[in-house]
Amino acid sequence: MNVLIVEDEKSLALEINDFLSKEGYIIDHARRKSSAEEKIFVNSYDFILLDLGLPDGDGFELLKLIKGLKNRDDAIIILTARSAVDDRIKGLEEGADDYLPKPFSLNELLARMHAVTRRKHKLEKNDIQVHDFVLDIQNRVVTFRGERIHLTKKEFEILNYLVLNKNRVVSRTSLTEHVWGDILEVNSDSNFVDVHVKNLRKKLMCHAKTDWLETVRSIGYRITL
């Protein structure tokens, strides 16, 4: 998933970056409110980890801006040294999905991100049954009748994103943005998305039919569950 860290404390941002990158997340970083705004207007994110005390503005202002944008579904977790109950209530009332006061454990941050993902997509647990397959979104593993299927990181992310948006057509542009990150850095004329989906299908079809993974002509893909 695609994550924007809005944090001016360089060491903490780097620590979060390294930790989440190892967990397979694609990370973008902004140290100031102004640069965060620029990134948010260009890209959409699965998660925004938002510090409130930014050098050039209050994080609550950025939170209002994000929630005021149309067709956005970014999950927002506030990370801040402010521990006052009023600030926590304000953040949640203005649309944040969770609030984690500093200092915090990186493992707790990851657990909260998993919990937000489950709530957002109305999942009761981390394992999702995908016809004859099981997708473990926490451990990033796909199995068929208990046998692990060896997918590349990108193949798993494609399947994961399509499953979380089940029964909806996901455009190639949206898939590219959420799996590869900053869409401006990607050649939109390339067929690399189709190549990755083709390879994913081939690996799954070694075990069972995949007619539930549909290609929607000229638009993108859809998983029907």
N, C-alpha and C positions, 0 to 999 in steps of 0.2 A: 504494500500500500504506500501511497504517496503522502509524506509528512512534511509540514512546514514548522520549523522551530523558530519562534519569535522570542529571542532571548539575547540581552546585551552582555551577559556575563560569559565571556569567551570560553573559559575552562569548562563551565557547566554545559554550554551548548555543544562543545566538542565531545564531552563525555556522553551526552545523550545521543549525539550523532553516531559515535562509534558503536555504542550499545545497540541501538535500533538497526543500524546498518548490518550488524552481524545477525540480527533476527530477520533480515530480508527486506526491511523497509527502505524505500527510496527517500532520501533526506534533502530538503532545501532549508536554507537558514537565512534569517534576517535579523540584524542587530538593532535596527531602528524601526519605528512605526512607519516612517515614510517608505522605506525599502520593502517592508512587509506589505503595504498597500499595493505597491507596484506588482509584486509577485502574485498577490491574491487576484488582482484584476486580470492577469494574464493566464494563470493556472487555477485549476480547482484541486483540492486536496482531500484525502480521506480523513486526515487528522491535522489540526492546527494546535500546537502546544504553545500557549500564549502566556508570556510574562506580563504582569500589569505595570511594573515600573520601568518604562522605556525612556531613553534619554530625550526623545523629542515628542513625548506625548504619553497619555494614559492608555493602558491596554483596554480599558473599558470602552474608549472611543473606537478602537479597532474592532472590538467585539460587536458594537452597534453597527459599524459599517458592514461587517461580514453578514450579519443577520438581516441587513437591509437589502442585500443583493438578491436578485431573482434567480431562481433555478439553481440554488446552491444547497449542498447537503454536507458541507464540511463538519465533521465532528470536532468540537473545541474542548480542550482540557486546559484549564487555567493552572499555571505553575507560578507561584509567587511567594515571596517572603511575608506578605501580608496575611496575618492569621486571624484578624478580627472577624467575628461571626457576621457582622454587617456586610463586609466585603464578600464573603462566601455567598451569602443570600443574594446580594446584588448580582454577582456573576451568574448564578444559576437562574435567577429570575429574568436576566437579560439574554438567556439562551445558551449559556455554556452547558456542556454535557457532563462535566465533572470538574472538581476543584481539588488540587493537590498542593498543600503548603510545603514550602522549602524548610529544611532539607528533607529529601525524600529518597526512598530506595528505587533504583532503576527497575528492579523486579516488580515493585508495586506499581510503578508507572505502566509497565507492560501489561500487568494483570488488569489494570483499570482500562487500558485501551482495548483489551480483549472483551471486557465486560461491556464497554460502550458499543463495540461491534455487535455483540449478541443482542443488546437492547435495540440498536438501530435497525437490525435486520430481523428482529423478532425470532431469535434463535434461543432454544432452551439450553443448549450445550454446544461444545466446540466441535463435535462430530456432526457432519451433515451427510445424510444418505442421498447419493446422486445416482438414482436407478440402481445398477449393480455395484456401484462403487461407494466408498466412504471417504469423505474429505475431512481431515483433521486440520482445522484452520489455526489451531494454536501451535501444533508441532510441525505443521506444513508438510503433511504426509498424505498420500493418496493410496488406498488399498483396494484390492479386489478379493473378496472372500478371505480376508486376513493376509493376503500376499501383497507386499509393498510394491508399488509401481515407481520406477525411478524416473522422475521428471526433472528437467532442469529448473532452476529458480524461476525463469521467465514463464515456462510452461505452467508451473504451479500457480503463479500469480495470475495468469490469464484465466485458468480454470476457476480459481478462487473468486476473482472479480465477477466473472460471468455467473457463478453460482450465487453470490451475494445479491446479484441483480436478476435472479431467476424470473423467467417468463416475461422479461423485458428485452427489447432490442437494444444492444449496446453498440454504438457506432465505433468504427475503427479509430476515430479521433479520440473518443473517450477512453477506449481501451489503451491506446498509446499513451495518453496522458497519465493514466493511473498506474500503468505497469512500468513505463520507462521514465516517467518524470516530466521535466520541462519539455513541452511539445515543441518549443521553438528550436530546440537542439536536435530535433529529429527530422529527417527527410520525409515529408508527408507523401511524396510521390513513390516512395519505396513500398514494396510488397512484403516487407519483413514481418508484419503482423500476420499476414496470411500464411507465410512459411512456418511461423511458430505454431499457429493453430493447426496446420496440416500435420506437423510433427507430433503435436499433442494428440490429435485424433488417432494417428497411426499407433502410438503407444497404448492408448486405451482400447483400440479395436483388436489388439492382440489378445484381449481378455473377454470382450463382449461388444455388442453393437452400440454405436454411438449416434443413432439417428436423432437423439434428444439434443445433440449439439448442432444447431442449425446455422447455416450461412444465409443471411438475409441479403439478397443481391444488391450491390451498390451501396449498402449501408454498413453492415457489420455482422454481428453474431447474436444468437439467443440460445439460452439453455432452458428447456421446458421441463418442469418438475411437477 
